[in-house]
Amino acid sequence: MASKLEKQFDKAVADSKQLPTKPDNATLLQIYALYKQATAGDVEGKRPGMTDFVGRAKYDAWAALKGKSAGDAMQDYVDLVESLK
């Protein structure tokens, strides 16, 4: 059975696709990084090369959350999406 937090997280993921206005790029990166940390754990693999600006930014945002538990990442994701509504 999914925990209360997991249900809130799943709702926030759905809500994030229907925000009234598109968040700025820094906020979008934070949303991405928290989602990845919550669902996949710490970033793995090599950092994308200099020419892959988007991939590199995503990797760096995710890597900055290294060590954060899935539960903490889920809660931060829920809080962030709620603040954007």
VEXNUTOR-979371 format. One record per residue (C-alpha): residue in one letter; z, y, x; residue number from 1. Coordinates in Angstrom, 1 decimal. Each point is the difference from the previous one (the first is absolute). Example, Ala and Ser with C-alpha at 12.3 -4.5 7.8 and 13.67 -1.06 7.14 Angstrom:
node residu=A; w=7.8; v=-4.5; u=12.3; num=1
node residu=S; w=-0.7; v=3.4; u=1.4; num=2
# end
This chain:
node residu=M; w=0.0; v=0.0; u=0.0; num=1
node residu=A; w=-0.9; v=3.4; u=1.3; num=2
node residu=S; w=2.9; v=2.3; u=0.8; num=3
node residu=K; w=0.5; v=3.4; u=-1.7; num=4
node residu=L; w=-1.3; v=1.7; u=3.2; num=5
node residu=E; w=-3.1; v=-2.2; u=0.1; num=6
node residu=K; w=-0.8; v=0.9; u=-3.6; num=7
node residu=Q; w=0.5; v=3.8; u=0.8; num=8
node residu=F; w=-2.2; v=-0.4; u=3.1; num=9
node residu=D; w=-2.8; v=-1.7; u=-2.0; num=10
node residu=K; w=0.2; v=2.8; u=-2.6; num=11
node residu=A; w=-0.1; v=2.6; u=2.7; num=12
node residu=V; w=-3.1; v=-1.6; u=1.5; num=13
node residu=A; w=-1.7; v=0.2; u=-3.4; num=14
node residu=D; w=1.2; v=3.5; u=-0.5; num=15
node residu=S; w=-1.2; v=1.1; u=3.5; num=16
node residu=K; w=-3.6; v=-0.6; u=-1.2; num=17
node residu=Q; w=0.5; v=2.4; u=-3.0; num=18
node residu=L; w=1.7; v=3.0; u=1.5; num=19
node residu=P; w=-0.8; v=3.4; u=-1.6; num=20
node residu=T; w=-1.3; v=1.4; u=3.3; num=21
node residu=K; w=-1.2; v=-1.7; u=3.1; num=22
node residu=P; w=2.7; v=0.2; u=2.7; num=23
node residu=D; w=-0.8; v=1.6; u=3.4; num=24
node residu=N; w=-1.1; v=-2.2; u=2.9; num=25
node residu=A; w=3.5; v=-0.1; u=1.6; num=26
node residu=T; w=1.5; v=-1.2; u=-3.3; num=27
node residu=L; w=-2.8; v=-2.6; u=-0.5; num=28
node residu=L; w=0.8; v=-1.3; u=3.5; num=29
node residu=Q; w=3.7; v=-0.3; u=-0.9; num=30
node residu=I; w=-0.9; v=-1.8; u=-3.2; num=31
node residu=Y; w=-2.2; v=-2.4; u=1.9; num=32
node residu=A; w=2.5; v=-0.6; u=2.8; num=33
node residu=L; w=2.9; v=-0.7; u=-2.4; num=34
node residu=Y; w=-2.1; v=-2.4; u=-2.1; num=35
node residu=K; w=-1.1; v=-1.9; u=3.1; num=36
node residu=Q; w=3.6; v=-0.1; u=1.4; num=37
node residu=A; w=1.3; v=-1.2; u=-3.4; num=38
node residu=T; w=-2.7; v=-2.7; u=-0.4; num=39
node residu=A; w=-0.9; v=-1.1; u=3.5; num=40
node residu=G; w=2.9; v=1.0; u=2.3; num=41
node residu=D; w=-0.4; v=1.6; u=3.4; num=42
node residu=V; w=-3.4; v=0.9; u=1.2; num=43
node residu=E; w=-1.8; v=-2.5; u=2.2; num=44
node residu=G; w=-3.1; v=-0.1; u=2.1; num=45
node residu=K; w=-1.6; v=2.6; u=2.2; num=46
node residu=R; w=-0.2; v=3.7; u=-0.8; num=47
node residu=P; w=-3.5; v=1.0; u=-1.1; num=48
node residu=G; w=-2.2; v=1.8; u=2.6; num=49
node residu=M; w=-0.4; v=3.7; u=0.4; num=50
node residu=T; w=-3.1; v=0.1; u=-2.2; num=51
node residu=D; w=1.7; v=-1.6; u=-3.0; num=52
node residu=F; w=1.9; v=3.1; u=-1.1; num=53
node residu=V; w=1.0; v=-1.3; u=-3.5; num=54
node residu=G; w=1.0; v=-3.5; u=1.3; num=55
node residu=R; w=2.0; v=1.6; u=2.8; num=56
node residu=A; w=1.9; v=2.4; u=-2.3; num=57
node residu=K; w=0.8; v=-2.9; u=-2.4; num=58
node residu=Y; w=1.2; v=-2.2; u=2.9; num=59
node residu=D; w=2.2; v=2.8; u=1.4; num=60
node residu=A; w=1.5; v=0.8; u=-3.4; num=61
node residu=W; w=0.8; v=-3.7; u=-0.5; num=62
node residu=A; w=1.3; v=-0.5; u=3.6; num=63
node residu=A; w=2.4; v=2.9; u=-0.5; num=64
node residu=L; w=1.8; v=-2.1; u=-2.6; num=65
node residu=K; w=0.6; v=-2.9; u=2.3; num=66
node residu=G; w=3.3; v=-1.7; u=-0.7; num=67
node residu=K; w=0.4; v=1.3; u=-3.5; num=68
node residu=S; w=0.8; v=-2.8; u=-2.4; num=69
node residu=A; w=-2.3; v=-0.9; u=-2.9; num=70
node residu=G; w=2.7; v=1.1; u=-2.5; num=71
node residu=D; w=0.4; v=3.4; u=1.6; num=72
node residu=A; w=-3.7; v=0.5; u=0.2; num=73
node residu=M; w=-0.4; v=-1.0; u=-3.7; num=74
node residu=Q; w=2.7; v=2.5; u=-1.0; num=75
node residu=D; w=-1.5; v=2.8; u=2.1; num=76
node residu=Y; w=-3.4; v=-0.7; u=-1.5; num=77
node residu=V; w=1.4; v=0.1; u=-3.6; num=78
node residu=D; w=1.8; v=3.3; u=0.8; num=79
node residu=L; w=-3.1; v=1.5; u=1.6; num=80
node residu=V; w=-2.3; v=-0.9; u=-2.9; num=81
node residu=E; w=2.6; v=1.2; u=-2.6; num=82
node residu=S; w=0.2; v=3.4; u=1.9; num=83
node residu=L; w=-3.8; v=0.4; u=-0.4; num=84
node residu=K; w=-0.1; v=-0.5; u=-3.7; num=85
# end
